[in-house]
């Protein structure tokens, strides 16, 4: 009876692995996407551009907030909500593209929760590139599925991850059971576009945190909160996640050669 259950399951798992294991890295697609992301982010005050910027920022911002949420979940804290700000007006009003409402049990928890948000995008960028090189790109796709399910479980905006899950399931079904000559091209393009958005977010995060860290004005942000909690200068925390981000980009770049 168990064999009758596991045999089809094993077949579909293998089908999933085979369908998402032949993705190719395209440096030009990743680089151009990241440049467009940064340019549009800096032009987001223009009427039409602001809506495009919100759309392009959704995936990398979600990864950033999921980094905070996963850290809270793993280290014994609580995740009360993962909220994405999808309106340009609301983003301008709140100064945020998204936020995760989390609680930690102690200072160590808070440190990891904060750090994971800032290193999650460059970490996912490196993993996405590394897994392709090792012919394990299906793991990256599986991680994205898991992230979407986790997002659905923890957010109060259920309609957003629900739409994402419907799109992913439908697309996955079509790719696996009704493939066409352009299937692998579409998969590779989407995969590389996501990596490009993560690279753009990494660049943009370094730029923004650098400006805030070395600004003459005192601004309230995660770095200042870390300083208040640990009494360690903001520049120390900036150096940690900036160094990690640069290292991930450097390692990912060298995977191409």
Buried (B, 14 or more C-beta within 10 A) or exposed (E): EEEEEEEEEEEEEEEBBEBBBEBBBBBEBBBBBBBBBBEBBEEBEEEEBBBBBBEBBBBBBBBBBBBBBBBBBEBEBEBBBBBBBBEBEEBEEEEBBBBBBBEBEEEEBBBBBBBBBBBBBBBBBBBBBBBBEEEBBBBBBBBBBEBBBBBBEBBEBEEBBEEBBEEBEEEBEEBBEEEEEEBBEEBBBEBBBBBBBBBBBBBBBBEEBEEBBEEEEEEEEBBBBBBEEEEEEBEEBBEBBBEBBEEBBEBBBEBEE
